[in-house]
Amino acid sequence: MLSNLIRSLFAPKAPAPTESPANADVSAAKVLLDENSFQLAIDTLGPLLRERPDHAEALFIRGTAHLELQRHEEAMTDLGRAVALSPSEPRYLYNLAITHWALGDSEQTISLCKQAVRTSDFGPAHLLLANIDLHGEDYFNVLARMHSYLRPRTYIEIGVFRGASLQLAGPDTLALGIDPEPLLKQPAGPKQFVFSKTSDDFFANHDVIGKLGGQKVDFAFIDGMHRFEYALRDFINIERLCRSDSVILIHDCFPLDAQTAKRDRCTAFWSGDIWRLILLLRKYRPDLAVHTISTPPTGLGMILNLDPASRILADKLDAIVAEYLAMDYSVLDGRKRELLNACPNHWDSISALLDSRPARS
Ligand SMILES: C[S@@+](CC[C@H](N)C(=O)[O-])C[C@H]1O[C@@H](n2cnc3c(N)ncnc32)[C@H](O)[C@@H]1O
């Protein structure tokens, strides 16, 4: 994870035609860093930093090269100085955070990442914070495990995007993907079908069971619009098509913080307010088994013991949406894991919950 995160900060950059000698050295060192020539990058910046020891960008690049070489003390000195010179530059804060993380100091790591996202929208810092909060395999891996374990005959996915999660469905699974603007070129296999519709439109105007060859939904993944009332309607529409032993997963149920959980997107890293759905299901549907698997980066809700005949949510839809829209994010303060009924992100724990489902009806 470490080097991926660092690398993601450097897009190859051509030197500007009329650069000063100092900027030319910095540009050359950046290129060397991109090429993994860390010692050469450090050597290139030596003369410049002897002449101008307060050149923040040169310190940042040299510190990053030291970090890549796992020379943490040198990295700490250069990156710490760069941060002191430019305290609101998120790249400097972030790589200093990574240095602390590499040395096992999570308190400093968190504090620096929070500083980085206070001044600008800096996705890598949000991602690192999320990876400190939630451990283990990410949601793609857990979803892939679920497909192998459940071997569903039928699968519905709301929110296809480029098809990365849809392609995890096995070749024997009849899979329907729904997205108003899917960006995949073609489905991964002959049993996968993508519908360019909003999920509300799809459920209102299609015979879904017919499209599933007369079978109920075995497995579903809700990952469409990041506002909880949309995910709630998706849940209601899908549960009707399930059996009691079917499994519904809902992405983005474990938010990182209030800023990245806003209903209107203002950060690259964004869960929206799907967390509200977990709280309302736990209140209004105590018959369901509602858990949030603590997968990075933003958790996976897992809903079991489904009741396709239940009309409680549909009948009270407007009142429930109004009630939960009024709820402030601060209700989660200090109680996030408890209120979301967090389940450890270990396959043994997850499969034990799956095994506790009612027998197939
Ligand atoms: C986070 S992406 C899905 C990512 C995908 N599941 C994956 O893991 O690779 C969310 C997708 O939801 C789609 N979306 C937005 N509103 C929707 C709606 N009302 N119904 C269905 N999909 C929707 C967007 O077009 C977007 O492609």
The ligand as an SDF file (V2000), in Angstrom:
LIG
                    3D

 27 29  0  0  0  0  0  0  0  0999 V2000
  -19.5220    3.8340   -7.1820 C   0  0  0  0  0  0  0  0  0  0  0  0
  -20.0910    3.5630   -8.7970 S   0  0  0  0  0  0  0  0  0  0  0  0
  -20.3140    1.8200   -8.8540 C   0  0  0  0  0  0  0  0  0  0  0  0
  -19.0210    1.0850   -8.7750 C   0  0  0  0  0  0  0  0  0  0  0  0
  -19.1000   -0.3970   -9.0810 C   0  0  0  0  0  0  0  0  0  0  0  0
  -20.1370   -1.0770   -8.3230 N   0  0  0  0  0  0  0  0  0  0  0  0
  -17.7650   -1.0160   -8.7100 C   0  0  0  0  0  0  0  0  0  0  0  0
  -17.5520   -1.3690   -7.5360 O   0  0  0  0  0  0  0  0  0  0  0  0
  -16.9370   -1.1330   -9.6170 O   0  0  0  0  0  0  0  0  0  0  0  0
  -21.7200    4.1660   -8.6980 C   0  0  0  0  0  0  0  0  0  0  0  0
  -22.5120    4.0200   -9.9810 C   0  0  0  0  0  0  0  0  0  0  0  0
  -23.8770    4.2270   -9.6640 O   0  0  0  0  0  0  0  0  0  0  0  0
  -24.4950    4.7440  -10.8040 C   0  0  0  0  0  0  0  0  0  0  0  0
  -25.7620    5.3600  -10.4330 N   0  0  0  0  0  0  0  0  0  0  0  0
  -26.0290    6.6310  -10.0670 C   0  0  0  0  0  0  0  0  0  0  0  0
  -27.3370    6.8050   -9.8690 N   0  0  0  0  0  0  0  0  0  0  0  0
  -27.9350    5.6110  -10.0970 C   0  0  0  0  0  0  0  0  0  0  0  0
  -29.2820    5.1540  -10.0640 C   0  0  0  0  0  0  0  0  0  0  0  0
  -30.2920    5.9980   -9.7450 N   0  0  0  0  0  0  0  0  0  0  0  0
  -29.5340    3.8650  -10.3800 N   0  0  0  0  0  0  0  0  0  0  0  0
  -28.5160    3.0300  -10.6990 C   0  0  0  0  0  0  0  0  0  0  0  0
  -27.2210    3.4050  -10.7380 N   0  0  0  0  0  0  0  0  0  0  0  0
  -26.9300    4.6810  -10.4430 C   0  0  0  0  0  0  0  0  0  0  0  0
  -23.4780    5.7330  -11.3530 C   0  0  0  0  0  0  0  0  0  0  0  0
  -23.7140    5.9730  -12.7360 O   0  0  0  0  0  0  0  0  0  0  0  0
  -22.1670    5.0150  -11.0570 C   0  0  0  0  0  0  0  0  0  0  0  0
  -21.6900    4.3570  -12.2150 O   0  0  0  0  0  0  0  0  0  0  0  0
  1  2  1  0
  2  3  1  0
  2 10  1  0
  3  4  1  0
  4  5  1  0
  5  6  1  0
  5  7  1  0
  7  8  2  0
  7  9  1  0
 10 11  1  0
 11 12  1  0
 11 26  1  0
 12 13  1  0
 13 14  1  0
 13 24  1  0
 14 15  1  0
 14 23  1  0
 15 16  2  0
 16 17  1  0
 17 18  1  0
 17 23  2  0
 18 19  1  0
 18 20  2  0
 20 21  1  0
 21 22  2  0
 22 23  1  0
 24 25  1  0
 24 26  1  0
 26 27  1  0
M  CHG  2   2   1   9  -1
M  END
$$$$
